[in-house]
Amino acid sequence: MAEQEYGGSTEALPPPPPVPLDFSPEKAEPAPVEKKLLRVPMARRGLGKKGRNIQILTNHFQVNVSNVDGHFFHYSVALFYEDGQPVEVKGIGRKVLDRVHETYHAELAGKGFAYDGEKSLFTIGSLPRSRFEFTVVLNDITSNRNVGTSSPPNEADRKRLRRPYQSKTYKVKISLAGKIPMQAIANAFRGQEYENSQEALRVLDIILRQHAAKKDCLLVRQSFFHNDSNNFVDVGGGVHGLRGFHSSFRTTQSGLSLNIDMSTTMIIKPGPVLDFLIANQNSRDSVSLDWAKAKRVLKNLKVQTATSNQEFKITGLSEKSCREQTFILKRRSKDEDCEVQTSEVTVYDYFVNHCNIDLRYSADLPCLNVGKPKRPTYFPIELCTLVSLQRYTKALSTFQRASLVEKSRQKPQERMQILSHALKMNNYDAEPLLHSCGVTINSDFTQIEGRVLSAPELKAGNGVDIFAQSGRWNFNNKRFFESAKVEKWAVVNFSTNCDIGKLVECLTGLGETKGISVEAPLKVFEESRHHRRAPPVGRVDKMFEEIQSKLPDAPKFLLCLLPERKNCDIYGPWKRKNLADHGIVTQCLAPGRVNDQYLTNLLLKINAKLGGLNSMLAVEVSRSIPMISKVPTMILGMDVSHGSPGQSDVPSIAAVVSSRQWPSISHYRASVRTQSPKVEIIDNIFKEVSDTRDDGIMRELLLDFHASSQQRKPQQILVFRDGVSESQFNQVLNIELDQIIEACKFLDEKWSPKFVIIVAQKNHHTKFFPYGSANNVPPGTIIDNKVCHPRNNDFYLCAHGGMIGTTRPTHYHVLLDEVGFKPDELQELVHNLCYVYQRSTTATSIVAPIGYAHLAAAQVGQWMKSEGTSETSSSQDGLRNAGPVTVPQLPRLQKNVASSMFFC
């Protein structure tokens, strides 16, 4: 019998009691785990009232939904080949589902559906069954498979096929995944049932996409592009901008609206392949083409061939020229035994002698391979034409971007006319699925009431007032508010043709009128002509060797003359060498048309970099900014910049700028780090490397604020975050904010500052037009009603004056406000922060801290390029390389420039 020891004695245990027949054991409840409450975006506390009222039209069109009692039924879609392998090729799904709808119309009870092109299908009301399996056959005209030869199949080959040429069989499985009440759309107007409402709106947007797909449009998310050459804009390099339309449903304070706007995507210029390559590489002719580069840019593009009028996908280029590249030609003899005869022929010989096609310039050029690596299929390059509507996803050059902006501008009235025409041509009221939902769309632009905030008063040197007009001001007959001194400096000339003596004289004279004392330069360093052809890093190193040999002490400032105004490859290595290696403030310029305005703009940057201040808000000087001037407040601007599309191994760069010298809100410094490629959420805000050491971004910014603000810790921290979508708001609130809090607690466990988190978005499609005017809305226009979120705290602001094209407002989302700003106070603060950007004499379209974060990230991005990270280093297919990417760490700035506005 079991025994148990108790205090040294032992005794037999009594037998256990009998278990009742109806006994069921109770599950032990686990100990309660303290669950952290997740922050969610705050609700609106009210509307602003300040400013002059103005009537505005917006590109939102009111939508009525009469059927809110039914359900959207969600079905998952899986596509398979005949052998059971899943279909992973993109773009085929719509063709397959269209064939399903045609073939099995009766089985589906004649019900239409909205298909997203991938794995989801939606119906209004249910299908007859919850599961279906269908088989359909498609004639695949884009397939590059061949029929037993390495050459394009001839007519006899096609006749021997039992099924239509290159047809494929697909199996389609459709199964019920859930249902969404249409009532969720109405709930969205009241700010309720957010997840269901988003799903219901997604269905409506999918209907819009399908509507465009049936018109053979190119679809890019919610933007649609017709194959119309009138919409092409040639931006050079074999690339076209293609104008189209964005169209999506939005829930607003005034109900559901359809947001329609102009949209642009980049496409490959359709036409002869060789013409594209010559334009893409900016070559004079085919002789000077770089074929390795051509192979990269052509891969996976579709071409149409003159011989068969079929489409093929390019998989590569032949290793030899058309006249030398051979393949095995298989032909059946004319005898009765029908033996297959083989012979080795060149591609050139096959097309010229067997197909009787005259080849004028392909003989000495590579062929296009449209087959597989082990089974190539070659076509002479002159027989191939790039088909239209193929997206170009690489980064545009500076000149291409400038050309696109120049050619895509539209004045407000012109844009309104185009959008009205687009709504009429799309004829959404005739879309059967929208009709089934009871959706009707008003054809008039929605009229709303905006307010125009007065421009803040600025102060120049000696307390002189600056009054901005139309968002602009100047420094004519005015001195800078705080003037730096340009001393112990030198000029560096990288092989530009410039009268440096005259430049220095003009800069010195103009600087004196602005209150800046510019001493004579210690020396002018001219680049040796022997170094001009050296790599950029080598040229910079040689120049610094010269500077160090001629100057006994390091200069405090270097004015650098570059040979090219944009994309000069010396810029990145030069900035890195100065800031990270030597701690020298530097200003670059490319001397073209040097006049007083140009030099004034140059002095704005130089003064800010050397610690001066060009202008200041009057309320900043008088310490009368509500909620800011009385309580130590830190303002942050946060942004992440990513490598160009296709550069999957280039680190992203996170930049955070912070205000310093409180109660000023015009002085800033930056901290920059690299992080994993394409990751938007900043992961280096707090980085605990030991119990006593935090190596994150916030630590150095907090310590600098404390040191520059009379040894005060910020009791309020305002965060302006750029570059995140609505789906990432919760990550900003619960990941990035937690890191900031941890950084504060690491310095002082009892420290609990209050936070305000604001996301700024420029990448949206809401536009505003003043009622009864052909101009843009005036600077300072703010909208927080009718077209804003039905629940959340957001507003639109056009702080800047739109001189060309149509003004794009910035959409500000206030996710958290622990300080307790009144709507007018916060909106006016945001407006004021668009007037403290020290690089220019205009109001900016976005708050200065975010503008500075852009600049800091972009400048450090140039450092990365100087280390050899370029487009060619990315995987050629634009796919991630296997395994994690090692993120190189950036060198830190020298202490004497770390707190400067080096990014200005």
Secondary structure, 3 states (H helix, E strand, C coil): CCEEEECCEEEECCCCCCCCCCCCCCCCCCCCCCCCCCCCCCECCCCCCCCEEEEEEECEEEEEECCCCCEEEEEEEEEEECCCCECCCCCCHHHHHHHHHHHCCCCCCCCCCEECCCCEEEEECCCCCCEEEEEEEEECCCCCCCCCCCCCCCHHHHHHCCCCCCEEEEEEEEEEEEEEECHHHHHHHCCCCHHHHHHHHHHHHHHHHHHHHCCCCEEECCEEECCCHHHEEEEECCEEEEEEEEEEEEEECCEEEEEEEEEEEEEECCEEHHHHHHHHCCCCCHHHCCHHHHHHHHCCCEEEECCCCCEEECCEEEEEECCCCEEEEEEECCCCCCCEEEEEEEHHHHHHHHCCCCCCCCCCCEEEECCECCECCEECHHHEEECCCCECCCCCCHHHHHHHHHHHCCCHHHHHHHHHHHHHHHCHHHCHHHHHCCEEECCCCEEEEEEECCCCCEECHHHCEECCECCECCCCCCCCCECCEECCEEEEECCCCCCHHHHHHHHHHHHHHCCCEECCCCCEEECCHHHCCCCHHHHHHHHHHHHHHHCCCCCCEEEEECCCCCCCCCHHHHHHHHHHHHCCEEEEECCCCCCHHHHHHHHHHHHHHCCCECCEEHHHHCCCCCCCCCCCEEEEEEEEECCCCCCCCCCEEEEEEEECCCCCCCCEEEEEEEECCCCCCCCCCCCEEECCEECCHHHHHHHHHHHHCCCCCCCEEEEEEECCCHHHHHHHHHHHHHHHHHHHHHHCCCCCCEEEEEEEECCCCCCEEECCCCCCCCCCEEECCCCCCCCEEEEEEECCCCCCCCCCCEEEEEEEECCCCCHHHHHHHHHHHHHCCCCCCECCCCCHHHHHHHHHHHHHHHHHHHCCCCHHHCCCCCCCCCCCCCCCCCCCCCHHHHCCCCCC
